[in-house]
Amino acid sequence: MLACGAAFAATGPDPLQSARWGDMQRMFFKDARVEFDPRVKVVSPKVAEDPMNVPVAVSVEGLAGVQEVLVFADFNPILKVLSFQPGRAKPALGFRMKLQQSSPVRAAARTADGVWHVGGTWVETTGGGCTVPSAGRAAGQWDKLLGQVQGRVWDRGEGDLRVRLKVIHPMDTGLAAGIPAFYIERLTLADGEGTVFMTIDTFEPVSENPTFSFDIDPGARPRGDLSLSGVDNNGNRISARIGQ
């Protein structure tokens, strides 16, 4: 393992010039080697009009052996947004998140050698996305639909499959007065033979009724229908079959 000083020296200057980058590195990467890498891309609107639903697309291109991708926001009150293990899917994910204030949104891809490759972008917002109740909870309808899944798989050409999943859930942060944290913890997508194509660990800053989009490589087509399984932090189970 590298000593902390060596790990810090190896990163170089933060391209986003965030005052909190040092804290992020100590919290998430400890003694691991960290490199800022343009092959790790985070795409989001420069100005997010709705801080409760900020669209984010993370992709890792030209980097072999990606084991895990971590997404976090430097200035959110809850830093960790989600992490995913791409399995047989491409190391890319589209989703929406909450921002409490303007912040860098970063993705860090861990390769098989233990190195974290970091990319990111600044997102400006009026803020407040983490401290208001979910819209469904305010309407009083969320409990009737909790855990319902909408899913679709379609061929984008040349055998490249796109998967889109939506799960009904309030994804409460615990920061709105009188409402405890209530969020999905894990989602796993696998085929009929048990091959895992994507595992997503989600945290409070993921937007209400989360929607995820990702692609499966042409050489890794599922055998049979895909099944989504998951659980939230209250132990509620999520289960659905996603036909091709």
Secondary structure, 3 states (H helix, E strand, C coil): CCCHHHHHHHHCCCCCCCCCHHHHHHHHCCCCCEEECCCEEEECCCEECCCCCEEEEEEECCCCCEEEEEEEECCCCCCEEEEEECCCECCEEEEEECCCCCEEEEEEEEECCCCEEEEEEEEEECCCCCCCCCHHHHHCCHHHHCCCEEEEEEECCCCCEEEEEEECCCCECCCCCCCCCECEEEEEEECCCCCEEEEEEECCCECCCCEEEEEECHHHCCCCCEEEEEEECCCCEEEEEECC
